[in-house]
Amino acid sequence: MATKLSPSESFSIEPAESPTDVQYAVSLALKEERNEAEYDFPIFKSLSPDRFFIAKLNGRNIGCLVVIMVNPNHAFFQCFIIEEGYRGRGYGTRLFEVALASLEPSCSATLDAVESMCPYYE
């Protein structure tokens, strides 16, 4: 269940605009011991310039998700991570919803999931 934001909190989801945003995603994936390599992220950014999402709370990066279009009818969701201290509060759900909304309604998607996080995806 999502936690309601207080009036003083500001949550947003924005395309990764800067090298700092991309480096944030790299550091988050490394911290979480994900299978993405550091050199993958510039490739992700070039493949999906408008679908490399950064979740921000009060201007601070707290998560990321990259949508790579495999073909016009199928997307691959890669590097879906919310920082540990922000999990279980609905931020990942919101990030996922924005990523899904970036697709055409007829498009299917595959999520590169970490087994330990599967209960959150159900």
N, C-alpha and C positions, 0 to 999 in steps of 0.2 A: 504494500500500500504506500502510495506516495505521501511524503510529508509535505504539508502546505508550507509555502515560503512565507516568512514573515515580511511585513512591509519594507523592512530594511534590506532584504535579500533580493538579488537580481540574478536570475538564471537565464543563460542564453546558449544557443547552439549556433556556431558560426563556421564558415569554411576556413580551413587553415590558410592563412594569408601570408605568413612570414616564415622564414627559415627557423625562427624561434618556435613557432607552432609545430613544425615538422620535427624539430629536435626534441620538443616535449613528448611527442608520440613515440619517438625512438627511445627516450629515457624511460618512459612508462612501460613499454614493451620489454625492455631489458630488465627493469625492476621486477616485473611479473614473470620473468623467465619464459616469455613467449617464443614461438618459433620464428617470428619475423627477425630478419637480420637488419643491421643498421643501414646497409646499402639498399634495402627494399623500399624504404620510405620515400626517397626522391622519385623512385619509379612509380610508387603509388600516387604521389602528388601529380606526376606528369600524366598518368592514365586517368586520374579522376580529380581534376583541379577544383571542380565545384562540389565534389562529394567526399572530400577529406574533411570530416567534421571534428570540431573541437568543442567540448562542453565546458562552459565557464560559469562559475558561481562568484558573484561579486567581482567580476573581472579576472578571477584566477582560474587557470586551466584545471579541470578536474577529471577529464576523460576524453576519449577519442573513438572514432569509428570511421573506417574507410570503406566506401562502396566502389568496387571495381566492376565495370560492365564487361562481362565475358563476351556477350554479344547483345544485340538490341533487346533480346527477350529474357536475358538471364544476368543477374548480378551476384557478385560474391562479396559478402560482408567480412571484412578483415580487420583485425586489431580493434575489436570492440572491448574497450577497457574503461572502467570507472575506478578512480583511486579508491583504495580500500576504505578509507575513512568516510567516504561518501556513498558507499553501497547501501542498498536496502532503503533508500529514501526516494526512489522514483526517478532519479536523474538518468539512469541507464535506460529506463523505459521511455522517457522523453526523447533521449538521443536516438534510440532505435526507431521510434515513431517518425522522427524527422527524416531519418535515412530511408525508411520505407516510403514516405511521402515523396521522396525525390525520384521515385521510380514510376514508370507508366503502370496503370492498373493491371495490365496483362503480363507484366514482367514477373518472373519467379526469382527467388533468391536463395542462396546457400550461405549459412553462417559458419565461419571457422570458429568452432567453440572449444573452450577449455573444459574438460570433463568435470572438474571440480565446480564449475559455474553453472552447469546444466540445470540445477534446481531453480536458478533465477530466470532461466529462459522459458520454463514451463508455464 
